[in-house]
């Protein structure tokens, strides 16, 4: 299968509101894509299959303590819980949360 993406926009906003804290918002807008279905895996062989456009907003933050030794972090991907297919036949998992602590010695 061959995928053609005509329009894709990715924009990020990094914010450092105070020392050792960091916030990031990332926005992705992916336009409608066309896939040529050579073997008929997703419809009629030799026909184009269209993947709809989508928009996704991600958020992440971290806070460092003890210099760079300890970092607390959190992230939410697909913040608005958009339902979309990035690759035809594989649906996304919806909103995802991640929390953690990173130790560097």
C-alpha positions in Angstrom: 0.0 0.0 0.0 1.1 3.5 -0.7 0.0 6.4 1.5 -0.1 10.0 0.2 -0.3 12.9 2.8 -1.0 16.2 1.2 -1.2 18.3 4.3 0.4 17.9 7.7 1.1 20.6 10.3 2.9 20.1 13.6 3.2 23.0 16.0 4.6 23.1 19.5 4.5 25.5 22.4 7.2 25.2 25.1 6.7 27.1 28.4 9.1 27.5 31.3 6.9 29.3 33.9 9.6 29.1 36.6 13.0 27.5 37.2 13.1 23.7 36.8 9.6 23.5 35.4 8.7 22.8 31.8 5.4 22.5 29.9 4.9 21.5 26.3 1.8 21.4 24.1 2.1 19.8 20.7 -0.6 20.1 18.0 -0.8 17.9 14.9 -3.2 18.4 12.0 -3.0 15.7 9.4 -5.0 16.1 6.2 -7.1 13.5 4.3 -4.9 10.7 3.0 -5.5 8.4 0.0 -4.2 4.8 0.0 -4.2 2.7 -3.2 -5.5 -0.7 -2.2 -3.7 -3.0 -4.8 -5.0 -6.3 -3.4 -8.4 -5.4 -2.1 -7.4 -5.8 1.6 -9.7 -2.9 2.6 -12.3 -2.8 -0.1 -12.2 -3.3 -3.9 -8.8 -4.2 -5.4 -7.3 -1.4 -7.5 -9.4 1.3 -5.8 -8.3 4.2 -3.5 -9.2 4.1 0.2 -9.5 7.5 2.0 -8.4 8.1 5.6 -10.1 11.1 7.1 -8.2 14.2 8.4 -7.6 14.5 12.1 -6.3 16.8 14.8 -4.5 15.8 18.0 -3.3 17.8 21.0 -0.6 16.4 23.3 0.6 17.8 26.7 3.7 17.0 28.7 5.4 18.5 31.7 8.4 17.9 33.9 9.9 19.3 37.1 13.6 18.8 38.1 14.8 18.7 41.7 18.2 18.2 43.2 19.8 19.7 40.1 19.3 17.2 37.3 19.2 14.2 39.6 15.5 13.7 40.0 12.8 14.6 37.4 9.1 14.2 37.9 7.2 14.0 34.6 3.7 13.6 33.3 2.2 13.4 29.8 -1.2 13.1 28.2 -1.3 12.2 24.6 -4.4 12.7 22.5 -5.7 15.2 25.1 -9.1 15.7 23.4 -9.6 11.9 22.9 -9.8 12.2 19.1 -10.8 9.0 17.3 -8.6 8.6 14.2 -6.6 6.2 12.1 -3.0 7.1 11.5 -2.4 3.9 9.6 -5.3 2.3 7.8 -6.7 -0.7 9.6 -5.1 0.3 13.0 -7.3 2.5 15.2 -5.7 4.6 17.9 -5.9 3.8 21.5 -7.6 7.1 22.6 -6.3 9.3 25.4 -3.2 8.0 27.1 -1.7 9.1 30.5 1.9 8.7 31.7 3.4 9.6 35.1 6.9 8.9 36.3 10.1 9.7 38.1 13.5 9.7 36.4 16.7 9.3 38.4 20.1 10.3 36.9 23.3 9.6 38.7 
